[in-house]
Amino acid sequence: MHVIVNQQAMELPDSASVPDLLSALQINSIKGIALAVNDQIVRREHWNDFRFSSNDNILIIKATQGG
């Protein structure tokens, strides 16, 4: 299925979950990661059960340390 991830088109398998997406993006640690789908935050405790739909607009934010 076609989705948009951080303003970039991407193909995901049907019924892909958040862990599937993170794996496809080679994001190995979820520490400091926040995710929103169609402007709605998906809480981390729901990541395993959440399924993307075709044309979802996904925003992944990764907190970084600095100063």
Z-matrix of the N, CA and C atoms (Angstrom, degrees):
N
C 1 1.444
C 2 1.518 1 108.97
N 3 1.303 2 115.17 1 154.54
C 4 1.460 3 122.55 2 -177.76
C 5 1.528 4 109.02 3 -93.02
N 6 1.346 5 116.48 4 128.01
C 7 1.461 6 122.44 5 174.69
C 8 1.528 7 108.10 6 -135.44
N 9 1.320 8 115.48 7 167.20
C 10 1.461 9 121.90 8 174.71
C 11 1.524 10 107.13 9 -115.21
N 12 1.329 11 116.51 10 123.82
C 13 1.464 12 122.11 11 179.86
C 14 1.523 13 107.82 12 -119.05
N 15 1.327 14 115.88 13 115.54
C 16 1.471 15 121.17 14 -178.15
C 17 1.531 16 110.92 15 47.42
N 18 1.318 17 114.99 16 48.13
C 19 1.466 18 124.81 17 175.27
C 20 1.529 19 113.68 18 69.53
N 21 1.343 20 117.44 19 17.68
C 22 1.461 21 122.04 20 177.27
C 23 1.523 22 109.15 21 -120.95
N 24 1.322 23 117.10 22 131.54
C 25 1.465 24 121.05 23 177.90
C 26 1.523 25 109.85 24 -66.47
N 27 1.330 26 114.90 25 143.50
C 28 1.461 27 120.65 26 -179.20
C 29 1.515 28 108.87 27 -151.96
N 30 1.313 29 116.50 28 148.98
C 31 1.460 30 122.21 29 174.46
C 32 1.521 31 108.81 30 -104.76
N 33 1.325 32 115.95 31 133.31
C 34 1.462 33 122.44 32 176.22
C 35 1.519 34 108.75 33 -125.28
N 36 1.324 35 117.14 34 153.54
C 37 1.467 36 119.15 35 173.86
C 38 1.531 37 109.87 36 -63.89
N 39 1.317 38 117.00 37 152.02
C 40 1.464 39 120.34 38 175.17
C 41 1.520 40 109.40 39 -56.18
N 42 1.308 41 115.96 40 143.15
C 43 1.471 42 125.66 41 179.85
C 44 1.527 43 112.85 42 59.04
N 45 1.332 44 117.42 43 33.19
C 46 1.463 45 121.38 44 176.89
C 47 1.525 46 109.80 45 -67.85
N 48 1.324 47 115.43 46 144.50
C 49 1.460 48 122.33 47 178.34
C 50 1.531 49 109.30 48 -102.32
N 51 1.318 50 115.98 49 175.56
C 52 1.465 51 120.13 50 177.72
C 53 1.534 52 110.71 51 -61.47
N 54 1.347 53 119.38 52 -46.42
C 55 1.467 54 117.91 53 176.48
C 56 1.530 55 113.01 54 -58.07
N 57 1.336 56 117.61 55 -35.32
C 58 1.469 57 120.51 56 176.45
C 59 1.528 58 110.53 57 -61.53
N 60 1.325 59 116.28 58 -44.96
C 61 1.464 60 120.95 59 179.66
C 62 1.524 61 110.89 60 -63.35
N 63 1.329 62 116.92 61 -47.83
C 64 1.461 63 120.16 62 -178.63
C 65 1.524 64 110.94 63 -61.49
N 66 1.312 65 116.64 64 -39.01
C 67 1.464 66 120.86 65 176.69
C 68 1.528 67 110.88 66 -63.33
N 69 1.326 68 117.00 67 -44.20
C 70 1.466 69 121.13 68 179.43
C 71 1.528 70 111.30 69 -62.23
N 72 1.323 71 116.03 70 -31.38
C 73 1.463 72 121.01 71 179.41
C 74 1.526 73 112.03 72 -89.19
N 75 1.322 74 116.94 73 2.24
C 76 1.462 75 124.02 74 -178.93
C 77 1.522 76 112.11 75 58.48
N 78 1.333 77 115.33 76 39.20
C 79 1.461 78 121.66 77 173.66
C 80 1.523 79 105.91 78 -96.09
N 81 1.342 80 116.06 79 108.54
C 82 1.461 81 121.13 80 -171.89
C 83 1.518 82 114.19 81 -91.83
N 84 1.312 83 117.81 82 -21.31
C 85 1.459 84 121.24 83 -179.18
C 86 1.527 85 109.06 84 -120.72
N 87 1.333 86 115.96 85 133.33
C 88 1.461 87 119.06 86 179.25
C 89 1.527 88 111.71 87 -92.02
N 90 1.321 89 116.81 88 -1.14
C 91 1.459 90 120.20 89 179.67
C 92 1.528 91 109.47 90 -61.84
N 93 1.314 92 116.50 91 125.79
C 94 1.457 93 121.52 92 178.08
C 95 1.519 94 114.98 93 79.03
N 96 1.344 95 117.28 94 12.00
C 97 1.467 96 121.44 95 -178.91
C 98 1.531 97 109.52 96 -99.03
N 99 1.314 98 116.27 97 134.38
C 100 1.465 99 122.53 98 171.27
C 101 1.521 100 107.35 99 -124.51
N 102 1.332 101 115.80 100 148.54
C 103 1.458 102 119.88 101 -175.74
C 104 1.522 103 109.84 102 -138.33
N 105 1.332 104 115.44 103 134.70
C 106 1.463 105 121.61 104 174.90
C 107 1.524 106 108.37 105 -128.08
N 108 1.316 107 115.52 106 144.17
C 109 1.460 108 122.12 107 177.89
C 110 1.518 109 107.43 108 -125.50
N 111 1.316 110 115.81 109 121.77
C 112 1.467 111 121.52 110 -179.01
C 113 1.525 112 111.00 111 52.53
N 114 1.337 113 114.85 112 46.05
C 115 1.468 114 123.58 113 177.06
C 116 1.523 115 114.09 114 67.57
N 117 1.327 116 118.26 115 18.13
C 118 1.462 117 122.33 116 176.97
C 119 1.524 118 108.79 117 -121.92
N 120 1.325 119 116.68 118 125.32
C 121 1.464 120 120.68 119 179.26
C 122 1.523 121 109.51 120 -66.45
N 123 1.332 122 115.43 121 136.39
C 124 1.464 123 121.34 122 173.75
C 125 1.525 124 106.24 123 -104.41
N 126 1.324 125 115.56 124 113.69
C 127 1.460 126 120.34 125 -177.84
C 128 1.525 127 110.45 126 -65.45
N 129 1.305 128 115.80 127 143.24
C 130 1.463 129 121.74 128 -175.27
C 131 1.525 130 112.59 129 -55.51
N 132 1.310 131 117.98 130 -36.02
C 133 1.473 132 119.46 131 -179.04
C 134 1.528 133 112.55 132 -67.92
N 135 1.334 134 117.42 133 -11.34
C 136 1.469 135 121.51 134 178.09
C 137 1.529 136 112.83 135 -103.03
N 138 1.319 137 117.67 136 -1.04
C 139 1.465 138 120.70 137 -174.44
C 140 1.525 139 113.43 138 -58.66
N 141 1.325 140 118.21 139 -40.16
C 142 1.471 141 119.94 140 -177.66
C 143 1.522 142 112.06 141 -68.52
N 144 1.322 143 117.22 142 -30.43
C 145 1.466 144 121.28 143 -176.50
C 146 1.528 145 113.21 144 -93.18
N 147 1.317 146 117.40 145 -22.39
C 148 1.462 147 121.17 146 -176.77
C 149 1.526 148 110.09 147 -68.81
N 150 1.319 149 116.76 148 136.81
C 151 1.466 150 122.32 149 176.91
C 152 1.525 151 109.09 150 -122.15
N 153 1.318 152 115.55 151 133.32
C 154 1.455 153 120.98 152 177.86
C 155 1.517 154 110.27 153 -75.52
N 156 1.324 155 115.16 154 156.28
C 157 1.463 156 122.66 155 175.02
C 158 1.523 157 108.56 156 -118.90
N 159 1.308 158 115.48 157 157.79
C 160 1.454 159 120.65 158 178.43
C 161 1.526 160 110.01 159 -56.51
N 162 1.313 161 116.07 160 138.68
C 163 1.467 162 124.69 161 179.25
C 164 1.520 163 114.44 162 72.79
N 165 1.336 164 118.30 163 12.52
C 166 1.461 165 119.78 164 174.48
C 167 1.523 166 109.64 165 -62.28
N 168 1.329 167 115.07 166 144.91
C 169 1.457 168 122.35 167 174.67
C 170 1.524 169 106.61 168 -105.21
N 171 1.326 170 116.43 169 110.63
C 172 1.462 171 122.85 170 -171.88
C 173 1.523 172 109.18 171 -109.40
N 174 1.326 173 115.32 172 132.66
C 175 1.456 174 121.22 173 176.22
C 176 1.521 175 107.87 174 -119.44
N 177 1.327 176 116.17 175 123.57
C 178 1.465 177 122.04 176 176.46
C 179 1.519 178 107.22 177 -113.23
N 180 1.327 179 115.36 178 126.90
C 181 1.459 180 121.26 179 178.79
C 182 1.519 181 107.55 180 -119.44
N 183 1.317 182 115.74 181 131.61
C 184 1.460 183 120.63 182 177.72
C 185 1.519 184 108.26 183 -117.84
N 186 1.329 185 115.26 184 120.14
C 187 1.456 186 120.59 185 178.26
C 188 1.525 187 109.01 186 -70.62
N 189 1.314 188 115.78 187 139.70
C 190 1.459 189 120.79 188 176.64
C 191 1.515 190 108.98 189 -126.37
N 192 1.297 191 114.53 190 154.17
C 193 1.448 192 120.57 191 -179.44
C 194 1.516 193 108.68 192 -98.29
N 195 1.281 194 115.81 193 141.60
C 196 1.459 195 118.62 194 178.68
C 197 1.513 196 110.36 195 -176.48
N 198 1.269 197 114.52 196 -178.14
C 199 1.451 198 116.45 197 179.85
C 200 1.487 199 112.51 198 -173.72
